[in-house]
Amino acid sequence: MLEGRKFPFIERSNTPDVSSTMPYLPLSLTYNHRSLEVMALLDTGASVNVLPYELVRTVVRNPPLSLSLWWVMVGYAALTHPTN
């Protein structure tokens, strides 16, 4: 069995007077001496992880891995990478 970890719930808001408290995980995405600090929503029940294409493109201009277009969701291109 994997060892459990605890993450703090952080209050965040993208809209004035509307906020939510959820478990966020600070991430540092690094590639070729470029890095980007982001906060990711921690969803322990998810079978899919989502990063906006613009965020991935900022860090990885020419990905060494084969990324393929999977679907378009709410106007955002979604990419998938096999994990096997």
C-alpha positions as CSV (number, residue, x, y, z in Angstrom):
1,M,0.0,0.0,0.0
2,L,1.2,3.5,-0.8
3,E,2.0,5.9,2.0
4,G,-0.6,8.7,2.4
5,R,0.1,12.4,2.2
6,K,-1.8,15.4,3.4
7,F,-2.1,18.7,1.4
8,P,-3.5,21.9,2.8
9,F,-6.8,23.3,1.5
10,I,-6.1,26.8,0.0
11,E,-8.7,29.5,-0.7
12,R,-8.5,30.7,-4.3
13,S,-10.7,32.9,-6.4
14,N,-10.9,33.9,-10.0
15,T,-14.0,36.0,-9.5
16,P,-14.6,38.8,-7.1
17,D,-16.6,37.8,-4.0
18,V,-16.5,34.1,-5.1
19,S,-13.9,31.8,-3.6
20,S,-13.4,28.1,-3.0
21,T,-11.2,26.2,-0.7
22,M,-9.6,23.1,-2.3
23,P,-6.4,21.1,-2.0
24,Y,-3.9,22.7,-4.3
25,L,-0.4,21.3,-5.0
26,P,2.4,23.7,-6.0
27,L,4.2,22.4,-9.1
28,S,7.3,23.5,-10.9
29,L,7.3,22.5,-14.6
30,T,10.8,22.5,-15.9
31,Y,12.2,21.7,-19.4
32,N,15.5,22.8,-21.0
33,H,16.4,25.2,-18.2
34,R,12.9,26.9,-18.4
35,S,10.5,26.5,-15.6
36,L,7.0,27.7,-14.7
37,E,5.5,27.7,-11.2
38,V,1.8,26.7,-11.1
39,M,-0.8,25.6,-8.6
40,A,-2.6,22.3,-9.5
41,L,-5.9,21.1,-8.1
42,L,-5.3,17.9,-6.3
43,D,-8.0,15.3,-7.2
44,T,-7.1,12.0,-5.8
45,G,-10.1,10.3,-7.4
46,A,-9.2,11.4,-11.0
47,S,-8.1,9.0,-13.6
48,V,-7.1,11.9,-15.9
49,N,-4.8,14.8,-15.3
50,V,-5.5,18.0,-17.1
51,L,-3.0,20.8,-18.0
52,P,-4.0,23.7,-20.3
53,Y,-2.3,23.4,-23.7
54,E,-1.0,27.0,-23.3
55,L,0.7,26.0,-20.1
56,V,2.4,22.9,-21.6
57,R,3.4,24.8,-24.7
58,T,5.1,27.5,-22.5
59,V,7.4,25.0,-20.9
60,V,7.8,22.4,-23.7
61,R,8.1,24.0,-27.2
62,N,9.3,20.8,-28.9
63,P,8.2,17.9,-26.7
64,P,10.6,14.9,-26.8
65,L,7.6,12.7,-26.2
66,S,4.9,11.8,-28.7
67,L,1.9,13.8,-27.8
68,S,-1.3,13.3,-29.8
69,L,-4.5,15.3,-30.0
70,W,-7.1,13.5,-28.1
71,W,-10.3,15.7,-28.0
72,V,-11.4,19.2,-27.8
73,M,-13.1,20.2,-24.6
74,V,-14.8,23.6,-24.0
75,G,-12.7,25.2,-26.6
76,Y,-9.3,23.9,-25.3
77,A,-7.3,21.3,-27.2
78,A,-6.6,18.3,-25.0
79,L,-3.4,16.2,-25.4
80,T,-2.7,12.8,-24.1
81,H,0.5,10.9,-23.5
82,P,0.6,7.1,-23.0
83,T,1.8,6.2,-19.5
84,N,2.9,2.6,-20.3
